[in-house]
Amino acid sequence: MATMIERRTGPRAWSLISVGADRQYAGNRGYRDDLRRVYQFDSNVANCRNVHPGDLALIRDRERLLGLARIGRIDSKPATKTMLRCPTCDDVDLKPRKNKRPKFRCSNGHAFETPNERVIKVTSFEAHYEDTYLDVPDAVSVAALKAAAPRPNDQLSIEEIDISRLEGALVSSHPTTRELIASFVQGAALDGSTGASEKDTSGAISYSPSMTDTRNSVLRAIKARRGQRRFRNALLKRYGGQCVISGCRLLDVIEAAHIWPYRGDQDNHLGNGLLLRADLHTLFDLDLIGIRPQDLEVKLAPALRRIPDYGVLDGQRLRISTARPACEPLDCRWRSFQFKWSTE
């Protein structure tokens, strides 16, 4: 079995229709889904090649959202598929009729009792959730899902979703979804832009980051950092004027880094800030550097560990004393770092 590893800039969220244990539509023989582990589809389905590892899956039936998961891998293999067609015009857009005879009617208006069957060659795909599936019964209706689609289309069984429109309902009704959505959004919209400051405090402080954003600016370019004077000055005071990873004290190359990417004033919290040397700031923004929350140990991506000047940093702890960063943004970034390097 071949494994798809093709990737594109930024993960996406998808609504995936799964109707019971056997998924069947009028024009084709259905699939068998284990809703909590895998979603099956094929190359005859719209958007089939746009779904990738790292994407967020919103699994639904015809009436409501059933579950939420992050796709860990996608396997593919050659297969065949039986298509049902109109005997008169060969149309595959067939609608079964519950109370009328003949049983079927195609989109061109032809009625018939038995459709023709045609076997075609396809590529079969299996999207595996890798134990990330969460049940979210009654959290979101199909109407709300459709309203969150940037390009709504009733004919799509795989439809792109703007998760920012559903975040509030999901998190309020099922708080356990917050971490899953946060890890997805971090991969979808890394951003290291600028901001102002908040009153300094010491020790660990409470901070809850916003999760949704539509920008992918770090993946396009690393933005200029020096326009954040107040935030930077407060962090210089908080962390003693040194890079908390390397110990560098050359202020010309020390930057104020947001742990959770800056998207608005709520993220300009000192518990969400670190002082980093410019190159380490960029590597941290790109999830090539991670910080383990429980002991503040620095971990590097495999390729980075092989570079001597960076490899020496792997395994050391942040150079801080009492002014510990907030726990939640550290947790979110750590999960993003772990997910990225477990699926590459």
DOVEXKE-837315 format. One line per field, with one value per residue (C-alpha): residue number from 1; x, y, z. Coordinates in steps of 0.001 Angstrom, whole numbers, padded with zeros to 6 digits. Each point is the difference from the previous one (the first is absolute). Last residue first. Layout:
BEGIN
num <- NUM ...
u <- X ...
v <- Y ...
w <- Z ...
//
This chain:
BEGIN
num <- 344 343 342 341 340 339 338 337 336 335 334 333 332 331 330 329 328 327 326 325 324 323 322 321 320 319 318 317 316 315 314 313 312 311 310 309 308 307 306 305 304 303 302 301 300 299 298 297 296 295 294 293 292 291 290 289 288 287 286 285 284 283 282 281 280 279 278 277 276 275 274 273 272 271 270 269 268 267 266 265 264 263 262 261 260 259 258 257 256 255 254 253 252 251 250 249 248 247 246 245 244 243 242 241 240 239 238 237 236 235 234 233 232 231 230 229 228 227 226 225 224 223 222 221 220 219 218 217 216 215 214 213 212 211 210 209 208 207 206 205 204 203 202 201 200 199 198 197 196 195 194 193 192 191 190 189 188 187 186 185 184 183 182 181 180 179 178 177 176 175 174 173 172 171 170 169 168 167 166 165 164 163 162 161 160 159 158 157 156 155 154 153 152 151 150 149 148 147 146 145 144 143 142 141 140 139 138 137 136 135 134 133 132 131 130 129 128 127 126 125 124 123 122 121 120 119 118 117 116 115 114 113 112 111 110 109 108 107 106 105 104 103 102 101 100 99 98 97 96 95 94 93 92 91 90 89 88 87 86 85 84 83 82 81 80 79 78 77 76 75 74 73 72 71 70 69 68 67 66 65 64 63 62 61 60 59 58 57 56 55 54 53 52 51 50 49 48 47 46 45 44 43 42 41 40 39 38 37 36 35 34 33 32 31 30 29 28 27 26 25 24 23 22 21 20 19 18 17 16 15 14 13 12 11 10 9 8 7 6 5 4 3 2 1
u <- 006953 -002930 001671 002086 -002952 -002119 002707 000650 -003747 -000438 002885 -001496 -003348 001568 002238 -003010 -001865 002742 000801 003703 002158 001413 001693 003380 000417 002642 -002185 001156 002535 -000974 000897 002032 003263 -001693 -000394 003615 000724 -002756 -001281 -002484 -001694 -000902 -001652 -002112 001380 -001099 000547 -000906 -002463 -000569 -003709 -000610 002410 001223 000096 002336 -000616 -003600 000275 -000435 002723 002416 -000694 000513 003183 001409 -000861 001292 -002956 -001713 -003245 -003633 -003457 000126 000815 -003397 -000229 -002220 -003251 001062 -000402 001316 003443 001159 -000047 003502 000383 003626 001616 003297 003682 002356 000992 -000228 003191 -000608 -000035 -001005 -000842 -003545 -001320 001649 001252 -001106 -000900 -003099 -002743 001786 000823 -003575 -001412 002257 -001036 -003727 000415 002241 -001961 000991 003307 -001398 -000305 -002126 001290 -001386 -002691 -000209 000284 -002925 -002531 -003018 -003502 000018 -001560 001401 -000102 002518 -000816 002370 000527 003311 003073 002457 000449 -002227 000435 -002917 -001000 001837 -000576 000022 001941 -000145 001120 -002813 -000637 -003422 -000942 002459 -000958 -003646 000160 001690 -002539 -002963 001191 000758 -003417 -002017 -000016 -002212 -003022 -003047 001890 002961 -002092 -002419 002771 002276 -002661 000502 003782 000017 -000533 -001041 001001 -002458 000486 -003399 -000660 -003316 -001565 002649 001005 003203 001472 -001820 -000931 -003692 -000057 001295 -002599 -002786 001438 -000433 002881 000638 -002775 002483 003706 001889 003760 002340 003753 000915 002043 -002779 000620 -001102 -000445 000150 -001015 001337 -002576 -000718 -003626 -002706 -003276 -003458 -003187 -002845 -003105 -003500 000133 -001037 001716 -000192 003463 001164 -000721 -003052 000053 -002648 -002461 -002178 -000674 000046 003695 001542 003705 001801 002594 002729 002043 -001466 000357 -002838 -002607 001224 000830 003227 001178 003764 001891 003486 003359 003226 003616 001510 000269 000815 -000525 001694 -000633 -003275 -001160 -003376 -003466 -003189 -003674 -001109 -003702 -002854 001263 002970 003107 003754 001878 003569 002894 002940 003452 000332 -001604 -003379 000238 000313 -003550 -001477 -002855 -000397 000937 003503 -001316 -001297 000393 000092 001851 000146 -003063 -002476 001029 -001272 -001185 -000414 -002938 -001008 -000462 -002564 -002669 002407 001204 001893 -000211 000698 -002298 000000 003477 000335 003377 000124 003573 002448 003193 003748 002382 002193 -000306 001010 000444 000762 -002539 000755 000054 -001398
v <- 014471 -001157 -000339 003115 002279 -001515 000475 003638 000777 -001690 002059 003199 -000616 -001012 003078 002198 -001613 000106 003709 000870 -000331 003145 -001583 -000896 -000244 -001451 -002575 -003562 -001926 -003097 001184 003220 -001684 -001118 003591 000887 -003651 -000435 -003579 000993 002317 -002863 -001939 002945 001427 -000301 002613 -001054 002231 -002752 -000804 002164 -001607 002819 -000671 001194 -000723 001058 002752 002760 -001604 -000050 003686 000979 -002105 002026 003313 -000898 -000603 001827 -001742 001107 -001484 000530 003589 000343 001593 -002870 001735 002968 -001976 -002806 -000656 -003596 -001945 000176 003606 001003 003302 000196 000055 000704 003590 -000850 -002076 -001959 -003550 -002552 -002518 -001034 002841 002616 002626 003344 -001191 -002009 002277 003304 -000922 -001348 003411 001732 -002429 000507 003765 000070 -002290 001406 -001905 -003297 000210 -002873 -003460 -000747 -002062 -002864 002547 001915 -002825 002090 -001272 000026 -002188 -001005 002920 -000563 -000630 001626 -000577 000950 -001945 002153 003714 002771 002665 002169 -000735 000758 001003 -002102 -001305 -002866 -003591 -001862 -003728 -000546 -003553 -001909 001991 -000295 -003810 -000223 002447 -001910 -003213 001759 001689 -003093 -001166 002979 -001642 002315 003288 -001173 -001192 002933 002595 -001698 -000385 003139 -000104 -003525 001325 -003273 -001707 -002611 -003736 -001593 002812 000250 002546 002564 002841 001891 001465 -002691 001179 000447 -003618 -001135 002127 -001544 -003468 000701 000527 -001233 -002621 -002855 000983 -003302 000531 -001803 000517 -003702 000028 001551 -002089 001253 -002977 000563 -002244 000870 -000763 -002477 -000182 -002680 000891 -000911 000941 001245 -002074 001456 002905 003650 002447 003661 001198 -000017 -003726 -001637 -003311 -002246 -000232 000381 002494 000101 -000020 001346 -000620 002952 -000581 002351 -002631 000819 -002716 001555 -002795 -002747 002619 -000944 -001749 000025 -002976 000898 -001626 000385 001160 000944 003027 000670 003378 000810 001825 001725 002049 -000904 001387 -001965 -000438 003298 -000020 -000999 -001810 -001548 001860 -000353 003276 -000822 002389 -000219 -001045 -002759 001152 000443 001903 -003144 -001208 003494 -001383 -003774 -002301 -000401 -001942 000320 -001753 001662 -001690 -000378 001217 -000326 -003500 000539 -002488 001555 000198 -001321 002884 002299 -000124 000546 -002557 000237 -003232 000382 002989 002928 001506 003459 001676 003732 001129 002307 001107 -000318 002701 000013 -003306 -003558 -003235 -002923 -002521 -003488 -002938 -003376
w <- 008379 002141 003440 -000572 -000606 002770 002626 -000959 -000011 003371 001374 -001394 001695 003330 000046 -000785 002925 002647 000171 -000146 003172 001561 003023 -001530 -003753 -002285 -001734 000486 -002090 -001927 -003490 000099 -001025 -003222 -001167 -000776 -000839 -002638 000320 002700 -002501 -002325 002841 001251 003229 003623 002718 003548 001856 002639 -000313 -003076 -002491 -002235 -003747 -002745 -003684 000598 -002653 002577 002124 -002948 -000701 003630 000128 -002886 001661 003471 002275 002858 000900 000158 000602 003761 -000877 -001630 -003444 -001204 001000 -002138 -003214 -002147 001498 -000253 003318 001442 -001170 -000493 000959 -001848 000951 -002926 000843 003696 -000072 003217 -001439 002663 -002727 000981 002201 -002195 002445 001415 003505 -000828 001348 -000642 -003575 -000303 000958 -002513 -002745 000564 000063 -003068 -002289 -003406 -000069 -001207 -003791 -001292 -000893 -003441 -001730 002527 002778 -001490 -000122 000988 000682 003784 002639 003385 002433 002746 003675 002503 003723 001528 001119 001935 -000273 -001294 -002669 -001099 -003589 -003198 -003601 -003155 -002931 -002463 000472 -001703 -000366 -001500 -000951 002187 003078 -001001 000012 003399 001436 -001437 001653 003286 000101 -000875 003626 000841 -001723 000050 000354 -002090 -002924 -000095 000216 -002541 -002688 -002112 000559 -001481 -003539 -001662 -003258 -001313 -000545 -000771 -002444 -001864 002365 -000906 002306 -000940 003207 002022 003519 -000909 -001170 003386 001791 -002095 000684 003691 002426 003547 000199 000459 -000023 000231 -000185 -002430 000516 000174 -003245 -002126 -003134 -003429 -002338 -003752 -002932 -003434 -002669 -002803 -001149 000267 -001708 001242 -001835 002151 000797 000429 -002400 -000261 -002388 001044 -001008 003630 000186 001584 001816 001626 -002903 001941 002725 003798 000930 -003197 -000624 -001586 -002700 -001184 -001848 -003446 -002682 -002055 -000225 002338 002685 001718 003180 000490 001425 001170 -000586 001948 -000199 003387 002293 003645 001686 003308 003275 -000806 002973 001445 000825 000388 -000792 -001561 -000759 -002305 -003097 001787 001095 000444 000429 -001037 000685 -002385 001212 -002580 -003256 -001727 -003300 -002109 000686 -000393 -002172 000264 -002917 001405 002973 003549 003342 003427 002863 003772 001888 -002859 -001007 -003516 -002628 -003417 -002386 -003386 -002394 -001585 002708 002845 002507 003310 001941 003732 000221 -002422 -000118 -001481 000538 000782 -000520 001810 -001712 000605 -001255 -003070 -001793 000768 -001978 002290 -001292 001265 -002405 000997
//
